[in-house]
Amino acid sequence: MEIKTEILPPDQRRSRPNDKELGFGKIFTDHMLVMPYDVNRGWHDPVIRPYGPFSLDPAAMVLHYGQAIFEGLKAYRGENDRIYLFRPHSNLERMNRSASRMCMPELPVDTVFDGLKALLQVDADWVPPADDGASLYIRPTMVATEAGLGVRPALEYLFFIILSPVGAYYPEGFNPVKIYVTDSYVRAVPGGAGEAKTAGNYAASIMAAVEAQQKGFTQVLWLDASERRFVEEVGTMNIFFVFNDRIVTPPLSGSILPGITRDSVLRLLADWELPVEERAIAIDEVFAANERGELREVFGTGTAAVISPVGSLHYQGRDCQVNQGRIGDLALRLFNELTAIQYGRKADPYNWVIRL
Ligand SMILES: *Cc1c(COP(=O)(O)O)cnc(C)c1O
């Protein structure tokens, strides 16, 4: 499919703010990729055009019933000033799995990837320099635009990609997070949509996050919905535990999001010949291991932070301090290895990285 481009003249382009002022997802670049779908024409007329508002019918089905899915990945300014993408096809394939779960049309992956590369070339100046750990966050999104109030799969959709330069996740060094383990709320039920990156999962999670923050915690750890006993994931990250020298993470049971960072971490650990178990982990097991002095590390994995060390867990009035609130050796090793591959500083034996 041919991708049209409507590009701003140089004098109407904005410049990227200072890396210190970026934060996360507050500033967007000059252009976006947009591609509509309808049942008769399928996906058609992809265009790169200036970033700006859409006009939507008030009855657009996404506004009522939430047929909306998204992805999150990053472009890095790496060696020789080239732009690097990390496993972008994994994101697009996951987006198509989310689409089929929500009865939305699958994307033509090759066209979308070509569009993404073209968009990154147009807004290349927005990819921050690597030295301070900044990057360009990429947000592909699909929403149902058909006007109508019947509850059924929409017949019209809009796909778009917007770009946001983001600052270093750890500007002052690693900051282990304080986690609140909730047994009042659940994120996803068996048979639900927990595996899909769909908007409703995040809307439903906000209340638990707000309550945790009011109590002084950074993020929520979710337990399974059936028994409220087994660990699922933390905030918008997958989670790993180190019990003595055994590394464990919950299996992809259908209610947790299959993270690409999680998958990459599992691959590195296997190559390092470290023992890993994907199995159910009861929250009581975590606290018991801590009492026996066997809980070495806890960390989350996700695109935004890559590796996020957990400093403490709070569950039913009890606290569990992990590694004296400091980042553990394994978390640090994984962070260094993954970021070195992402920024092209280190050979990539996995073919994870695409250099533009
Ligand atoms: C996106 C996401 C993750 C992490 O996925 P990555 O592909 O590693 O970024 C984990 N959990 C949830 C709920 C998510 O939305």
The ligand as an ORCA input file, in Angstrom:
! r2SCAN-3c Opt
* xyz 0 1
  C       2.401     -3.289     28.161
  C       2.222     -4.057     29.430
  C       3.230     -4.868     29.993
  C       4.637     -4.915     29.478
  O       4.778     -5.259     28.149
  P       6.097     -4.881     27.352
  O       5.861     -5.459     25.998
  O       7.245     -5.528     28.049
  O       6.208     -3.395     27.364
  C       2.927     -5.618     31.102
  N       1.698     -5.559     31.680
  C       0.725     -4.775     31.198
  C      -0.600     -4.764     31.874
  C       0.956     -3.992     30.071
  O       0.001     -3.188     29.611
*
